[in-house]
Amino acid sequence: MSQTIANEADLDQRFSADLARIKAAVETRLAQLLPQTGEPSLAARDSLLAPAKRLRAVLTILAARQCAADADWSDERALDTACAIEMVHTASLVFDDLPVMDNADLRRGMPTPHKVYGDDVAILAGIGLLNGAFGVVAQAQSLDPAQKVEVIDVLSRAVGWSGLVQGQALDLKPALETSVDDIHYGKTGALFVAAALGGAACAGAPSSDRPPLIHFGRELGFAYQALDDVLDQVSGDGDAGKSTGKDAGKRTAVMLGSLPSDGLDAAKARAERHLRAAADAAERACDGSPLAALTEHIRLHFAQVIG
């Protein structure tokens, strides 16, 4: 192992420890935010608190940290926003797994809510998570009124007609002119952008910092979805922690190869391009490198999983 590779491994190990601390704080706070009475809330808790990477929550906090000009900055000031974004993401998974969508049986290593509680309760749990996310932001003591309005607007755009809703619709029934980027932005990129912008809002960053953060979120989302498309093809349910093989017939990064045999390589190359673009945008955003370190961490993680 060269000295450069050894140094990179050491840096990522330290960064991984930092991510573990952030994730633990998010897990603790998430458990406090949902009630424990009634089937919909229990189904929501099962989904929300199941083992997960918490990538979007981590991204929110790292974006806030990178954009914070306050020397006394504390990650706790972005914690509720990070949890709200995680709640939105989990709601999208609950809906995505329904029989009328992807009809998945496994998510995060556990049976999906509709398999345990039925379709009706699963739908109510997803609605509760979405509604609860906006409530968490509205009640966040760490945010002033202007910051709350900005974060709520960011979340609304991520969920809405050009975000998760549109992405899911295009994924299920793509028109002939629909590009993979259109699908990937709605499914993944929109919430990555929301996480970056939500973190910036928590830190009180000026509007001039938003464009590179938007670019970063889009590129990282494109890369992550391309890697997830590869994972769907090469991993079994147990390894992925979710139902795989659900992308058959869909417009994914894997289907961009000129031949079926080179689809996986094409998707990996696509992911690498987007990861490089995300790293470049991260360096231009605010003043710091946490987001660039996160991008490299994601690259290393997927390299270990899918080669």
C-alpha positions as CSV (number, residue, x, y, z in Angstrom):
1,M,0.0,0.0,0.0
2,S,1.4,3.4,-1.0
3,Q,1.7,6.2,1.5
4,T,-1.0,8.1,-0.4
5,I,-3.4,5.3,-0.2
6,A,-2.6,4.7,3.5
7,N,-3.2,8.4,4.2
8,E,-6.5,8.3,2.4
9,A,-7.6,5.2,4.3
10,D,-6.6,6.9,7.6
11,L,-8.6,10.1,6.7
12,D,-11.6,8.1,5.8
13,Q,-11.4,6.1,9.0
14,R,-11.5,9.3,11.0
15,F,-14.3,10.6,8.9
16,S,-16.2,7.4,9.4
17,A,-16.0,7.9,13.2
18,D,-17.4,11.4,12.8
19,L,-20.2,10.1,10.6
20,A,-21.0,7.4,13.3
21,R,-21.3,10.2,15.9
22,I,-23.7,12.2,13.7
23,K,-25.7,9.1,12.9
24,A,-26.0,8.2,16.6
25,A,-27.3,11.7,17.3
26,V,-29.8,11.5,14.5
27,E,-31.0,8.0,15.6
28,T,-31.6,9.3,19.2
29,R,-33.5,12.4,18.0
30,L,-35.6,10.4,15.6
31,A,-36.8,8.1,18.3
32,Q,-38.0,11.1,20.3
33,L,-40.0,12.7,17.4
34,L,-42.6,10.0,16.8
35,P,-45.5,8.9,19.1
36,Q,-45.8,5.3,20.1
37,T,-49.6,4.9,20.0
38,G,-51.8,3.7,17.1
39,E,-50.9,1.4,14.2
40,P,-49.9,4.2,11.8
41,S,-47.4,5.7,14.2
42,L,-46.0,2.2,15.1
43,A,-45.6,1.4,11.4
44,A,-43.9,4.7,10.9
45,R,-41.5,4.1,13.8
46,D,-40.7,0.6,12.4
47,S,-39.7,2.2,9.1
48,L,-38.0,5.2,10.4
49,L,-36.0,3.5,13.1
50,A,-34.9,0.5,11.1
51,P,-31.2,0.2,10.5
52,A,-30.2,2.8,7.8
53,K,-27.3,4.8,6.5
54,R,-28.9,8.2,7.4
55,L,-27.0,9.7,4.4
56,R,-29.4,12.6,3.8
57,A,-29.4,13.5,7.5
58,V,-25.6,13.4,7.6
59,L,-25.5,15.5,4.4
60,T,-27.7,18.1,6.0
61,I,-25.5,18.4,9.1
62,L,-22.2,18.4,7.1
63,A,-23.6,21.1,4.8
64,A,-24.5,23.2,7.8
65,R,-21.1,22.6,9.3
66,Q,-19.4,23.6,6.0
67,C,-21.5,26.8,5.6
68,A,-21.4,27.9,9.2
69,A,-19.5,31.2,9.8
70,D,-20.0,31.0,13.5
71,A,-17.0,29.8,15.4
72,D,-19.3,28.4,18.1
73,W,-21.3,26.3,15.6
74,S,-22.9,23.2,17.0
75,D,-24.3,20.4,14.8
76,E,-27.3,20.2,17.1
77,R,-28.6,23.4,15.4
78,A,-29.2,21.4,12.2
79,L,-30.3,18.2,13.9
80,D,-34.1,18.7,13.7
81,T,-33.8,19.7,10.0
82,A,-31.7,16.6,9.4
83,C,-34.3,14.4,11.1
84,A,-37.1,16.1,9.1
85,I,-35.3,15.2,5.8
86,E,-34.8,11.7,7.0
87,M,-38.6,11.4,7.8
88,V,-39.4,12.6,4.2
89,H,-37.0,10.1,2.8
90,T,-38.5,7.3,4.8
91,A,-42.0,8.3,3.8
92,S,-40.9,8.1,0.2
93,L,-39.6,4.5,0.7
94,V,-42.9,3.5,2.4
95,F,-44.8,4.7,-0.7
96,D,-42.2,3.3,-3.2
97,D,-42.6,-0.2,-1.7
98,L,-46.4,-0.4,-1.9
99,P,-47.9,-3.0,-4.2
100,V,-49.2,-0.3,-6.6
101,M,-45.6,1.0,-6.9
102,D,-42.6,-1.4,-6.7
103,N,-44.4,-4.1,-4.6
104,A,-41.3,-4.7,-2.5
105,D,-41.3,-7.1,0.5
106,L,-38.0,-6.0,2.2
107,R,-36.5,-2.7,3.1
108,R,-33.6,-1.9,5.4
109,G,-33.4,-5.6,6.3
110,M,-37.0,-5.7,7.5
111,P,-40.4,-6.6,6.0
112,T,-42.0,-3.5,4.4
113,P,-44.8,-1.8,6.3
114,H,-47.6,-3.0,4.0
115,K,-46.4,-6.6,4.5
116,V,-46.7,-6.2,8.3
117,Y,-49.6,-3.8,8.7
118,G,-51.4,-3.8,5.4
119,D,-51.6,-1.2,2.6
120,D,-54.0,1.0,4.5
121,V,-51.8,1.5,7.5
122,A,-48.7,1.8,5.4
123,I,-50.2,4.7,3.5
124,L,-51.3,6.4,6.7
125,A,-47.8,5.9,8.1
126,G,-46.2,7.5,5.1
127,I,-48.6,10.5,5.3
128,G,-47.8,10.8,9.0
129,L,-44.1,10.9,8.3
130,L,-44.4,13.6,5.7
131,N,-46.7,15.7,7.8
132,G,-44.6,15.2,10.8
133,A,-41.4,16.3,9.0
134,F,-42.9,19.8,8.4
135,G,-44.1,19.9,12.0
136,V,-40.5,19.1,13.3
137,V,-39.1,22.1,11.3
138,A,-42.0,24.4,12.4
139,Q,-41.2,23.6,16.1
140,A,-37.4,23.5,15.9
141,Q,-36.1,25.7,18.6
142,S,-32.7,26.1,16.9
143,L,-34.2,27.9,13.9
144,D,-35.5,31.5,13.7
145,P,-38.7,32.2,11.8
146,A,-37.0,33.0,8.5
147,Q,-34.9,29.8,8.7
148,K,-38.0,27.7,9.3
149,V,-39.8,29.2,6.3
150,E,-36.7,28.5,4.1
151,V,-36.4,24.9,5.2
152,I,-40.1,24.3,4.8
153,D,-40.0,25.7,1.3
154,V,-36.9,23.6,0.5
155,L,-38.7,20.4,1.7
156,S,-41.9,21.3,-0.1
157,R,-40.0,21.6,-3.4
158,A,-38.2,18.4,-2.8
159,V,-41.4,16.4,-2.2
160,G,-43.6,18.2,-4.8
161,W,-44.3,18.3,-8.5
162,S,-40.7,18.5,-9.7
163,G,-39.3,16.4,-6.9
164,L,-40.1,13.0,-5.3
165,V,-43.7,13.0,-6.8
166,Q,-42.4,13.6,-10.3
167,G,-39.5,11.2,-9.9
168,Q,-41.7,8.3,-8.8
169,A,-44.2,9.0,-11.6
170,L,-41.5,9.0,-14.3
171,D,-39.9,5.9,-12.8
172,L,-43.2,4.0,-13.1
173,K,-44.3,5.3,-16.4
174,P,-41.6,7.1,-18.3
175,A,-42.4,9.0,-21.5
176,L,-40.3,8.4,-24.5
177,E,-38.6,11.7,-24.1
178,T,-37.9,11.1,-20.4
179,S,-34.2,11.0,-19.6
180,V,-32.5,9.0,-16.9
181,D,-31.4,12.3,-15.3
182,D,-35.0,13.4,-15.1
183,I,-35.9,10.3,-13.2
184,H,-32.8,10.3,-11.0
185,Y,-33.3,13.9,-10.1
186,G,-36.8,13.4,-8.9
187,K,-36.1,10.0,-7.1
188,T,-32.8,11.0,-5.4
189,G,-31.3,14.3,-6.5
190,A,-34.1,16.5,-5.3
191,L,-33.8,15.3,-1.7
192,F,-30.0,15.5,-1.8
193,V,-30.4,19.1,-2.9
194,A,-32.9,19.7,-0.1
195,A,-30.4,18.3,2.4
196,A,-27.6,20.6,1.2
197,L,-29.9,23.7,1.1
198,G,-31.5,22.8,4.4
199,G,-28.1,22.6,6.1
200,A,-27.2,26.0,4.6
201,A,-30.4,27.5,5.9
202,C,-29.6,26.2,9.4
203,A,-26.2,27.8,9.2
204,G,-27.6,31.1,8.0
205,A,-25.4,31.0,4.8
206,P,-25.8,33.8,2.3
207,S,-27.8,33.2,-0.9
208,S,-24.6,33.3,-2.9
209,D,-23.7,29.9,-1.4
210,R,-26.8,28.2,-2.8
211,P,-25.8,27.5,-6.5
212,P,-22.8,25.3,-5.7
213,L,-24.8,23.5,-3.1
214,I,-27.6,22.8,-5.6
215,H,-25.0,21.6,-8.1
216,F,-23.4,19.4,-5.4
217,G,-26.7,17.8,-4.4
218,R,-27.8,17.1,-8.0
219,E,-24.4,15.5,-8.9
220,L,-24.2,13.4,-5.7
221,G,-27.8,12.3,-6.2
222,F,-27.1,11.3,-9.8
223,A,-24.0,9.3,-8.7
224,Y,-25.8,7.7,-5.8
225,Q,-28.8,6.6,-7.9
226,A,-26.5,5.2,-10.6
227,L,-24.6,3.2,-7.9
228,D,-27.9,2.0,-6.5
229,D,-29.0,0.8,-9.9
230,V,-25.8,-1.3,-10.1
231,L,-26.5,-2.6,-6.6
232,D,-30.0,-3.7,-7.7
233,Q,-28.4,-5.9,-10.4
234,V,-25.5,-7.4,-8.6
235,S,-26.7,-7.9,-5.0
236,G,-29.3,-10.3,-3.5
237,D,-32.0,-9.1,-1.1
238,G,-29.9,-10.1,2.0
239,D,-26.8,-8.2,0.9
240,A,-28.7,-5.1,-0.2
241,G,-31.1,-5.1,2.8
242,K,-34.0,-4.5,0.5
243,S,-35.9,-6.2,-2.3
244,T,-33.7,-6.2,-5.4
245,G,-34.4,-7.0,-9.1
246,K,-37.2,-4.4,-9.1
247,D,-35.6,-2.3,-11.9
248,A,-36.5,-4.7,-14.7
249,G,-38.0,-2.7,-17.6
250,K,-37.2,0.6,-16.0
251,R,-35.0,3.4,-17.3
252,T,-31.9,3.1,-15.1
253,A,-28.2,3.9,-15.4
254,V,-27.5,0.3,-16.1
255,M,-29.7,0.3,-19.3
256,L,-27.5,3.2,-20.7
257,G,-24.9,0.8,-22.0
258,S,-24.8,0.2,-25.7
259,L,-25.0,-3.6,-25.0
260,P,-26.6,-5.4,-22.1
261,S,-23.2,-6.8,-21.2
262,D,-21.6,-3.4,-20.7
263,G,-24.5,-1.8,-18.8
264,L,-23.0,-2.3,-15.4
265,D,-19.7,-0.8,-16.5
266,A,-21.5,2.2,-18.1
267,A,-23.4,2.8,-14.8
268,K,-20.2,2.7,-12.8
269,A,-18.5,5.1,-15.1
270,R,-21.5,7.4,-15.0
271,A,-21.4,7.3,-11.2
272,E,-17.7,8.1,-11.2
273,R,-18.2,11.2,-13.4
274,H,-21.0,12.5,-11.2
275,L,-18.9,11.9,-8.0
276,R,-16.0,13.9,-9.5
277,A,-18.5,16.7,-10.4
278,A,-19.9,16.6,-6.8
279,A,-16.5,16.8,-5.3
280,D,-15.7,19.8,-7.5
281,A,-18.9,21.5,-6.5
282,A,-18.3,20.7,-2.8
283,E,-15.0,22.6,-2.9
284,R,-16.8,25.7,-4.2
285,A,-19.5,25.6,-1.7
286,C,-19.1,27.8,1.4
287,D,-15.7,27.4,3.0
288,G,-14.5,23.9,3.9
289,S,-14.3,20.3,2.9
290,P,-16.9,18.1,4.8
291,L,-19.0,17.6,1.7
292,A,-16.0,16.6,-0.4
293,A,-15.0,14.1,2.3
294,L,-18.5,12.7,2.3
295,T,-18.3,12.3,-1.5
296,E,-15.1,10.4,-1.2
297,H,-16.5,8.2,1.6
298,I,-19.4,7.2,-0.6
299,R,-17.1,6.4,-3.5
300,L,-15.0,4.1,-1.2
301,H,-18.0,2.5,0.3
302,F,-19.5,1.5,-3.1
303,A,-16.1,0.4,-4.4
304,Q,-16.0,-2.1,-1.6
305,V,-19.5,-3.3,-2.3
306,I,-19.8,-3.4,-6.1
307,G,-16.1,-3.2,-7.1
